[in-house]
Amino acid sequence: MPIGPVAGPGAPVRITESMREIYIRVAIGLAGMAVLCALLARPHLFRVSRRTFYLLLFSVLVVTRILSWYAVFTVLGHDVPYDVREYYLSQAREVMKGGLPYRDFASSYSPLFPYLMALPLLVDDSPQSLMIFLMIAELASCVLWAGICFRLFADDDCRTALLIYLTSTIPSAALFAGQDEIVGSLILGAVVWLLINRRTTAAGFGSALFLATTKFISALYLGGVFLVAGARRRYFLAAAAGLAAVLMPFILSGVDPAEPLRIEGELISSGNLLYLASRFGAADVLQRYPAYFNAISASAVVAFFLWQWRRYRVSPMPIRSLFAFSSLQLIIFMLLSRKSYFFYWQVIFFPACIAVAHAAGFVSSLRKRIVWICAFSALFQIVAIEPYIRWFIDDRDRSYAAPRGDWLTGAFVRSGPDFALFVLNAAIPVFYVAVGLFLWRSMRTRAADPDCPPVNSPRET
């Protein structure tokens, strides 16, 4: 995406191509929220047969993806995303020539990711084939998570979750940015599907594949899977054995599989409390001691996991709690991590939609229910647009500190993108906390309803 010039506080802001794209993204997000609210307010949509509803929404999803593809890459003439060109494609070609990740080329991805990206190149050696692969993976992921939803939740909750997903800009933004989290969502969905079908050992091996083909940060999403598993020891041993089988050849070849953790640990982004703190003079400290702040975010996530472990130490966590638990863990990470791009949500975005729809189902008033769901939708419209404003200002992550200028002076308020970025970064934590508390109440009081299918037990096979 072309990046416009940096405009200082009070300076006139010239409308550039990148600003137009930001306006288009805002308009799409607002339109999605309006459509969602309108659909939720029409009860007859929830009375059509499940088959009709399912086919209708997935037809709309497929058509919108194809039309968006045509608009982005044909009408607007955009090139494939930077990550796909510079990382996915080049690394896949390296391993096709016999190269080894971390030894012959640097990589911030898990060791099997370049090999996974090489598969579409066997059909067509072009970046477009990788984008088509990601689009197919996103559609397949949505189908899989919807099947899991209809297996575990009430029909109205599942329909609401599908509507939230369809009208959100997170999935489409992740797709057209070419993010590997799309593949992670598909594999994680397969792991959960195996668990609810009592295939614990296979789910453990699937979790190892999940970690080995995306990023090691994916371990964040497996805490809830571990708590849900009935035969936890079998699950853990299978996951550990599968991961060891993947990593051992690399270790024996003299490479360090921990390299991605060091690379990712140095990266920074906006959209978190640390970035917001840089507005008040903490930028130097945040840049000088990255390891300490990474440890803080990791400790907070682990502490939340251990808190729930105490509750579910003897018996498994109810399967319905998995979706809210995973969303809460990611909210904690996104607030406290130095790098918290919205793309991370794509791995569990459909589960998050399920969690919010299920929690909202217990709100007595239809109007209040719609308000909560639309607040969740608003959060992700904000989260999805915020990085593009920052990239416009900071020219692709060259500056970690928030935009300079006297806080809330008239010049700063009139600075346009600078002030908009500050407002969004102040709003994101508020929305995160509100949605987090809503999900927490649901997880504590509603997820273990007696009608929850007994899909996990200590006697799993």
Phi, psi and omega in degrees: 000132177296142182250129182281172178292153178281126180256124179285164180303130178088346181283147177295137183261118180275135179289118180244175180299320181293326176292323177298320178295324177296316179298321179296318179297319177298316181297319178296318179297316179295322178295320178298318178296319180296317179296318180300311181298321180294320181290321180294333181277003181247095184299333183296338178294335181268003180254349176290162183297153180300319180300314180296313180300313183299311182295322181297310184291323179286332173294318177297318180298314181296315182296316180296323178295316181293315179295321178296319176303312181297318182293317185288312189263344180250304183291308181278343176072025179288148173280166176297156185302156183301314181301320181294317182290311191273336185242300185300310184293312183294319180291323177297319179293327178297313181289333176293335177268005178099005179288158181241128178303145179074342177257311183263345176201148178284147180206139175261009181256165176295160192297330183272353184299314178300326178291322176296318179291340178286337183300312178296332181290340175293334178273315180208115184279078180206155177296333179298326180294326176293321178294320177296320177300316179293323179294318177296319179297322180293318179295317179296321178298317180297318178298316182295312180294325177296320177297319177297318181298312181293338177286328191249335190240168176295153185300319181296322178298318181293319180294319178298317179299319178297320179294319178299314181298315185294326185265000180273152178270352182299307183298316181292322178296318178296320180295310185278358166264357176066049186268139181291344179300338178298315178295320179300322179297320180295314182291319179296321176299320177296322178298313180295321178299319178296321181296314183288347173260015173061040175249071189295315182297315178296323178295323177297314177295324177296324177295322176297319177295322178301313179292323188278348184245357180241258174221154181293343175295346179297343176302336178304324186274352185268352178300314179294323178299319179296318180293329181284326185301131178288307178272076188296321181298316179296318179298313183296317181295320179295318179295316180295319180294318179296318180292321178297321179296328178283316187281331187301315178301325179290317179297317179294337178276001175087019178251161183255106181294349180278000181305318180300327180295322178291319180296310182293327181295338180270348185279157185221159177204176173266189177082023179217173182293328181293319177295320179297323179295333180295339175297334185253025171095013183262009186298316183298317180295319182294326180280328187282331184235062183297323184298323181294317181286327173297321179294324179296312181295318179296320181295322180294318179295314180296320180298319178295320177299313182295326177301315179286330177300322178300323182284324185247033182291324184269310181247153183295154172296138176305139187301327181292334180289341183304318188288318176291320180300313180297321178295319180294319177299318181290325177299316178300315180296315183295328179286324191252349183280151175287333177239116185217056178295146183295343180301332180301332180293336186299330181300318182238028184293317178297314174303324177295320176299319178298315182299316181291318179297319179294316179295319181291336180298341181263002174280127189294319185270134178298322180296315179294323178299315180295322179299314180295317180293320179290330175295319175298316178297320180297320178306313185279339170293320178293312182300324183283332183268335186302315182298328183290327175291320179294318179298324178297320183280311191266001177057064174060062167068025179282342181231129179275329183293150174296160182308139182283170181125155180293132187296122174060023170286167180300321180295320180292318179297326181275001186283359175073249183303323178302310182291322178299319179296318179297317181297316180295318180291335174280330182281327184303310179299324180297313179294319179301313181295318181297311180294321179299316179295322178298315179291323181298316178298321179294316182294324183283329190243339189240341190288338183259036179301148185296340180275004179293126183301137181281072186270354178224135180208157180299345183259030179297156177261000000 
